[in-house]
Amino acid sequence: MIDLSSPLTNQNKFLIFGGGFSGNYFAKAIRKLGCVALTSSRSKSNESNSFIFNSENDSIPGDSIFEGVTHILSCIPPDKNGNDPVLKRLQNKINNLSLTWVGYLSTTGVYGNTYGNWVSEQDQPNPFQERSQRRLNCEKEWINSNLPIQIFRLPGIYGPGRSTLEAIKTGKIKVIEKENQVFSRIHVADIANAIIYLLQNKNNLDFHPIINIADDEPCSQIKVISYGYQLLGLRMPKKILFEEAKKDLSPIAQSFWKENRRVSNKLLCEKLGYKLIYKNYQLGLNNCLINIIK
Ligand SMILES: NC(=O)c1ccc[n+]([C@@H]2O[C@H](COP(=O)([O-])OP(=O)(O)OC[C@H]3O[C@@H](n4cnc5c(N)ncnc54)[C@H](OP(=O)(O)O)[C@@H]3O)[C@@H](O)[C@H]2O)c1
């Protein structure tokens, strides 16, 4: 049952650490509900709702930023040692606040390679890449923080301004095919909307400390790219087989092809009843096209 008298009110103040692609999108969505939302960036921004935080130097927010904070969302990746930047610099301060909820954006990379099989929150993390080991360590730090933490594991994030369409337009795309290789993905609007749905309905839903947010249709990269070319009315260049293409890929690009998994959203979408806005890449890219043509 959906709680129509939402627990979110204009008395709520959100601090969003990492006002990048997802953090900023979430901030805009939550402000529409009347909440206050401040986002961090590492350098000075003209945005009035922004503050400076850089874990690598002394740019720590002043006390006034923390006044009246009820919710925190952290969207900052692990530091090079695998420590969480927010906890490392601000945990003492945060532990003294009266917080209702703390969210952390993590990655489905913590599950490692499942050779194309489905993976859910019930599966033990088995990170394969070093960056995913660092991520799992940050998850553990948040879980051990004594804060009311909820972790969201995300696959590839895309949305207006950051999608296959932009990659095609700027010539950054490589049309690579690898047999039986799939990726999961999520539209940025569904990250924000799913989190807001869980917050609005928290009085009626079981609490789960770890939740995957992924769309319904993991699929090959080539399907997405070919749909992107179709939407833009452009002819797709000839495919390159992965074995041939890999010598020209950066180590980070190569590492993405080393893992093959289908991320299940059953907990979020079946058990908890969230309805995806963009349940597959076609719907998601149709939305991104609006940004390209406007
Ligand atoms: N992109 C993906 O496909 C993907 C997939 C799964 C999970 N994730 C994870 O989900 C989270 C959100 O992803 P996103 O793509 O929306 O992130 P994003 O656009 O890259 O934004 C990251 C934010 O973190 C801030 N940041 C980075 N290092 C920092 C430090 N040392 N101290 C303070 N702030 C720091 C950045 O500050 P500035 O604004 O100053 O740059 C930026 O605001 C990240 O943790 C990301 O690793 C991403």
The ligand as an SDF file (V2000), in Angstrom:
LIG
                    3D

 48 52  0  0  0  0  0  0  0  0999 V2000
   28.6700    6.2420  -13.8230 N   0  0  0  0  0  0  0  0  0  0  0  0
   28.2510    4.9910  -13.7180 C   0  0  0  0  0  0  0  0  0  0  0  0
   27.8780    4.3370  -14.7060 O   0  0  0  0  0  0  0  0  0  0  0  0
   28.1640    4.3680  -12.3470 C   0  0  0  0  0  0  0  0  0  0  0  0
   27.6680    3.0620  -12.2360 C   0  0  0  0  0  0  0  0  0  0  0  0
   27.5010    2.5180  -10.9610 C   0  0  0  0  0  0  0  0  0  0  0  0
   27.8550    3.2430   -9.8350 C   0  0  0  0  0  0  0  0  0  0  0  0
   28.3900    4.4940   -9.9780 N   0  0  0  0  0  0  0  0  0  0  0  0
   28.7460    5.2250   -8.7420 C   0  0  0  0  0  0  0  0  0  0  0  0
   27.5880    5.9230   -8.3220 O   0  0  0  0  0  0  0  0  0  0  0  0
   27.9750    7.2050   -7.7700 C   0  0  0  0  0  0  0  0  0  0  0  0
   27.3370    8.3160   -8.5900 C   0  0  0  0  0  0  0  0  0  0  0  0
   27.7460    8.1640   -9.9440 O   0  0  0  0  0  0  0  0  0  0  0  0
   27.7340    9.3930  -10.9690 P   0  0  0  0  0  0  0  0  0  0  0  0
   28.1630    8.8390  -12.2920 O   0  0  0  0  0  0  0  0  0  0  0  0
   26.4660   10.1380  -10.8420 O   0  0  0  0  0  0  0  0  0  0  0  0
   28.9260   10.2670  -10.3490 O   0  0  0  0  0  0  0  0  0  0  0  0
   29.6960   11.5150  -10.9730 P   0  0  0  0  0  0  0  0  0  0  0  0
   28.8540   12.2460  -11.9630 O   0  0  0  0  0  0  0  0  0  0  0  0
   31.0400   11.0340  -11.4490 O   0  0  0  0  0  0  0  0  0  0  0  0
   29.8920   12.4240   -9.6880 O   0  0  0  0  0  0  0  0  0  0  0  0
   30.7670   12.0720   -8.6560 C   0  0  0  0  0  0  0  0  0  0  0  0
   30.7500   13.1880   -7.6220 C   0  0  0  0  0  0  0  0  0  0  0  0
   31.7140   12.8720   -6.6120 O   0  0  0  0  0  0  0  0  0  0  0  0
   32.4840   14.0280   -6.3330 C   0  0  0  0  0  0  0  0  0  0  0  0
   33.8130   13.6070   -5.8700 N   0  0  0  0  0  0  0  0  0  0  0  0
   34.6610   12.7380   -6.4490 C   0  0  0  0  0  0  0  0  0  0  0  0
   35.7550   12.5660   -5.6930 N   0  0  0  0  0  0  0  0  0  0  0  0
   35.6030   13.3650   -4.6040 C   0  0  0  0  0  0  0  0  0  0  0  0
   36.3980   13.6300   -3.4450 C   0  0  0  0  0  0  0  0  0  0  0  0
   37.5850   13.0560   -3.2600 N   0  0  0  0  0  0  0  0  0  0  0  0
   35.9280   14.5070   -2.5340 N   0  0  0  0  0  0  0  0  0  0  0  0
   34.7280   15.1090   -2.7050 C   0  0  0  0  0  0  0  0  0  0  0  0
   33.9220   14.8950   -3.7760 N   0  0  0  0  0  0  0  0  0  0  0  0
   34.3640   14.0320   -4.7060 C   0  0  0  0  0  0  0  0  0  0  0  0
   32.5420   14.7770   -7.6450 C   0  0  0  0  0  0  0  0  0  0  0  0
   32.8480   16.1300   -7.3870 O   0  0  0  0  0  0  0  0  0  0  0  0
   32.9210   17.2460   -8.5670 P   0  0  0  0  0  0  0  0  0  0  0  0
   31.4880   17.6240   -8.8070 O   0  0  0  0  0  0  0  0  0  0  0  0
   33.7270   18.3410   -8.0120 O   0  0  0  0  0  0  0  0  0  0  0  0
   33.5430   16.5440   -9.7450 O   0  0  0  0  0  0  0  0  0  0  0  0
   31.1250   14.5620   -8.1880 C   0  0  0  0  0  0  0  0  0  0  0  0
   30.2460   15.5320   -7.6640 O   0  0  0  0  0  0  0  0  0  0  0  0
   29.5020    7.2230   -7.7850 C   0  0  0  0  0  0  0  0  0  0  0  0
   29.9920    6.7270   -6.5770 O   0  0  0  0  0  0  0  0  0  0  0  0
   29.8330    6.2710   -8.9100 C   0  0  0  0  0  0  0  0  0  0  0  0
   31.1390    5.7170   -8.7810 O   0  0  0  0  0  0  0  0  0  0  0  0
   28.5370    5.0790  -11.1970 C   0  0  0  0  0  0  0  0  0  0  0  0
  1  2  1  0
  2  3  2  0
  2  4  1  0
  4  5  1  0
  4 48  2  0
  5  6  2  0
  6  7  1  0
  7  8  2  0
  8  9  1  0
  8 48  1  0
  9 10  1  0
  9 46  1  0
 10 11  1  0
 11 12  1  0
 11 44  1  0
 12 13  1  0
 13 14  1  0
 14 15  2  0
 14 16  1  0
 14 17  1  0
 17 18  1  0
 18 19  2  0
 18 20  1  0
 18 21  1  0
 21 22  1  0
 22 23  1  0
 23 24  1  0
 23 42  1  0
 24 25  1  0
 25 26  1  0
 25 36  1  0
 26 27  1  0
 26 35  1  0
 27 28  2  0
 28 29  1  0
 29 30  1  0
 29 35  2  0
 30 31  1  0
 30 32  2  0
 32 33  1  0
 33 34  2  0
 34 35  1  0
 36 37  1  0
 36 42  1  0
 37 38  1  0
 38 39  2  0
 38 40  1  0
 38 41  1  0
 42 43  1  0
 44 45  1  0
 44 46  1  0
 46 47  1  0
M  CHG  2   8   1  16  -1
M  END
$$$$
